[in-house]
Amino acid sequence: MRLALLTLGAVLLWFVAPYWLQEGMFMDGQIYAAVAQNLADGLGSFWAPVYQPSSPVPYSEQLPMFTGLESLFFRLLGGSLWTERVFMALAWIATAVGLCALQVKWWPERGRELAIWMVTVWSSAPLVGWGMGNHVQEMWMAPFAVWAVVAMSHSRWVWLGGLLTVAAALFKGPQGLFPLVWLPLVGGLGLLPRGAATRRFGVVLLALGLAAVALWVWDDAREAIERNAGNRLVRTFTQARAVTTADRLWLLGPMLGQWAVLVGASLAVAWIRFGSFRAAFDRRVLAMLALGLCASLPLMVTHEQRDFYVITSLPFVALGLGNVLVGTEVVRSSRSVWVLAVIALVGLSSLPWRRVERDSELRASLQTFENEFGPRSAFNVVPELRLNHELAAYAMRRYRWEVDLANERPHANVVRIDSVQPGSVVLLVKSDSLR
């Protein structure tokens, strides 16, 4: 167990912590945090959250589960950037514990220690660290999906699997429903008697159906779902501004890239723990890998595809690939423990210079005006900044400033590009035209 924990610690310090401590953030992550902070400050409601206060319509790019959850953390812990990091750390912990529960449930003969090794395999995926630092919704969708599968794997809690699946869908829509294929998979592969699998699946569908009806008759919930469907779901199929690729198979590349890293991590774990490679491809492995595919492949039907969409599939893929390689456990010398301890120590001591940064010039220029404009200040922009969504997101999240990129509403202030440093901006009281 000591060797497993040391290996996991080394992986976290080398591959996850540099992103978890990241300065700056992916634009979508900034927006989610800003919406959650507004909700914590009393602007908007769970079903009708607010991004920019003067906007006439609620924020509907995503469903509200992520921002609603995070707003509770902002209310409890305050608006610090560390609140975001704690929120992401808890997502990792919740997923890791759920992954351990699945390992013990489906591979009980391999012992509890192997569950720690499976968490190590999963944590080595590049998108896990990236997701931790960039605050994407998939990092919290993943534990809901994992625990839905855990619940469906136990007859006593199968109804909870249906409710957790609904909760997963309330992050980003239908893509959160993929845990529903778990019971048909284990029934079809003979891991569970078909009669039992059918009964459990019926209970899951009943719980899901009751939750769906409750949401539909709840006016606020129904309106939020309809707004999101019209603004986001339909747009991914019909509107040009949602297109990120003309190739429907684009997501296959990032998915296989993550799988390749997990294969390498599985080989490393097999060598450290067993001292040899012995493939054992059974139906449990097939079920986990198939579930991982079901989490990713359906997303190829749209033209909007991003590599981080794969994050929700990675716990199941890690379990599948990690359990392929098993063997007779070897007794490692104390030298192995010392080697891993040194690797972990070097990883910890090198964190300051390995920490990732984003948008440093933009963040620095906004900070320059921190004491000149108070919270809730509002700005128009020069035409050259109309598409700078990072500007609007950082301003709202860090300083509670509203930057109206479309200039749809007149404001007292304006943002211009810095004439000396094009990557920086200048905030001014508006005294002339935007030119």
Secondary structure, DSSP 8 states (H G I E B T S, - for coil): -HHHHHHHHHHIIIIIHHHHT-BS--HHHHHHHHHHHHHHTT-B-SSSB-SSTT-SS---SS-SHHHHHHHHHHHHH-S-HHHHHHHHHHHHHHHHHHHHHHHHHH-GGG-SHHHHHHHHHHHTSHHHHHHHHHT-THHHHHHHHHHHHHHHTSGGGHHHHHHHHHHHHHHHSGGGGGGGGHHHHHHHTTSS-HHHHHHHHHHHHHHHHHHHHHHHHSHHHHHHHHHHIIIIITHHHH-GGG---S-TTTTHHHHHHHHHHHHHHHHHHHHHHHSS--B---HHHHHHHHHHHHHHGGGGGSS---GGGGGGGHHHHHHHHHTTB--------HHHHHHHHHHHHHHHHTHHHH--B--HHHHHHHHHTTTTS-TT-EEEE-GGGTT-HHHHHHHHHHH--EE-TT--S--SEEEEE-SS-TTSEEEEE--S---
